[in-house]
Every structure is written in C-alpha cells, then in structure tokens.
Amino acid sequence: MQKIITGISVLAVAAALLAPTGSSAKEKKSNKMPDMSAPFAIDAAGDNNGLGKFKKHSVNGKLKQVKGAVTVITGPVAPATDGSITVKKSNGKEYTFTFDSTSATKYTTFLRRFKGTATWNEIMVGDAVHIFATKLVGGKAIIVWDKGIWWAEVKGTISNLDATAKSFTLTVTMKGIDFTTTVKTDGLTTYRQGDTDKAFIDLANGQKVKVRGSWNAVGSYLLAKKIVIQS
C-alpha cells in the first residue's frame, strides 16, 4: 500500500524531478523550487515487502556489502541466463555480480530509495547502489538498493512525442510557471483511459496525462509504469 511522504528532501525532490523551461527560468532567476513532495514523492516501502526483505538480508553477516556507482548493467535473458551489474567503489575497485530477475521465485531483490521493490531496468549507469552479495568475486546479488530512484506520480501535458524512443516531454504548470521532465516507457508500461486499455500509439501531443513510475535522479527522467490519459 502506498502513502504520501511529507517530510523528505522537499527541495531535492523538486529540483531533481522538474527543471524550469528556459523562458520561465530567465524570468524568475531563482533556483528555489515550490514544495512538491506531496504530489510527487510516494512511499512504496511496503510494495512486495521490500522493507522486510531489506531488514532480513541487511543483518545477514554472511553477505558481502559493496557501495559504489554502476558502470555496467545487463539484464537477464530467459529462461536461464542471469543478468549482471558492475559497481565501482570510490577507491576505484570494481566488482561484478550476477542477478536473477526472470524466475518465478526471484533470487535478487531490487529496491528503490525508500525500499519499495523495483525492477532491474530502473537502474542506470551512474546510479549509486548498495549491494548485498554472496561473495565479492563471482558472487550473486541478493539485494541491490538504488538510492537514486523513487516512486513518483505527476500530472501534465504531453509534447515532443517520440514514437521511436517511446518517450515524451511532460510539462507541469504550477503557479503559472511551466516545468518539464522527460518520461520514458518500456514493455512493462501500461496505459489506460477511463476503463479502457490503451497503448503508446494512443498518446498524442497536447494530451493531459497522469504518469506513475520510477524517477531516476541521475538521468533526470521518469520511467513510466502506468500512464492514464485524462483528456
């Protein structure tokens, strides 16, 4: 069950999630962002017991821990090929771990910043992650915790629709000022309009939509999990 977070890094969420358009930025000449924690940052810690899994594995003294930036991530290939993630620590050392995200019983749990469960494709190169693995060399990741992604919801208007990249620009107007962010979609994104299922081809420039998904603070984009066409 998801609930709104009201006191977490308000300015950080705002600054990362939406960048002022050129004209508005020049007119205001201010980096101060409005309080957007309520409509955007959502606590999904209870999602698929992500918090419980973290608590269980974080106290397992047999697991090795590595904190660093992702340099390579490759997804698994069904039915038997594991994915892999390479992380570079601040001292320059790199470690590569495998992960399984294809089987019915997942071996690896991916977590967002507030410990809601994620999927491997929400993680990108450059993200800061905390990995709990079976061993440092040739080990398998049990937990991959990405503190640079979190569950978010935003409403706005579509522009720059790109059918090839399956992405678009979303413009949100707050207090007369326009802010924009990039929305990306993938094969797991769902689309709805009222009670009717839709698809990416049903999106159009000028439409008003509500987008719910995973915000990536490093890439400054929202990976949409669900898009609801409102007009």
Buried (B, 14 or more C-beta within 10 A) or exposed (E): EBEEBEEEBBBEBBBBBBBBBEEBBEEEEEEEBEEBBEBBBBBBBBBBBBBEBBEEBEEEEEBBEBEBBBEEBBBBEEEEEBBBBBBBEEEEEEBBBBBBBBEEEBBBBBBBBBBBBBBBBBBBEEBBBBBBBBEEEEBBBBBBBBBBBBBBBBBBBBEEBEEEEBBBBBBBEBEEBBBBBBBBBBEEBBBBBEEEEBEBEBBEEEBBBBBBBBBBBBBEBBBBBBBBBEE
